[in-house]
Amino acid sequence: MSTQDRVRLMLWNLERDGGPEPRPGVLPTRWRQGYEEVLKPQRPDWLAMLELKYSQTRPDVPPAEKHAANRRFTAAQQILGMRGFRAAVGQRTNPTGVFIREAVFPSARQRHHPVGHSAPPTHVELRLPDAPNVPIITASFHSAFCDPAQRRSEAMDLTELVDKVKAHHTNPAGGARRLLAVRRHQRVPGTRR
């Protein structure tokens, strides 16, 4: 690489996104400490964030809630000096995000997966300046902690992000079909046991 010898990758799970705002416009102490005292000094080039509970909302929430989520997400980008991406909120309430340092990854494109995942991944394709024709597929994903069978199903769904056939065509039925089959302990069509 021309600008640096290493790329620093990090994953952070700040439980419940540091909690709700104690008052409108005031970021929680745990959130500020996490971003300002832990993450910022580390200077990650790529950061996967889990449990962005208060940094992302569903489309149908009141405007004040959307504003608070956008305010928090914007503050995170400013503190880190990074560009952020967020996945949609799925059936679960722990959306994820990815932050990138644009000096390292000047080209980034997010792919959205609105269906087929109970917690959609934040899927971002990156490129390095010295290898512009080589896509780097990255994703932040929050697995179901309480259901090993569902985690296996989710892991299989994530392989679609790099599958050369399915990478650009999400399979709306695939994830849901596998999830239902795993929950019922049935064989999933097209797979081996």
Secondary structure, 3 states (H helix, E strand, C coil): CCCCCCCCEEEEECHHHHCCCCECCECCHHHHHHHHHHHHHHCCCEEEEECCCCCCCCCCCCHHHHHHHHHHHHHHHHHHCCEEEECCCCCCCCCCEEEECCCCCCEEEEECCCCCCCCCCEEEEEEECCEEEEEEEEEECCCCCCCHHHHHHHHHHHHCCCCCCCCCCCCHHHHHHHHHHHHCCCCCCCCCC
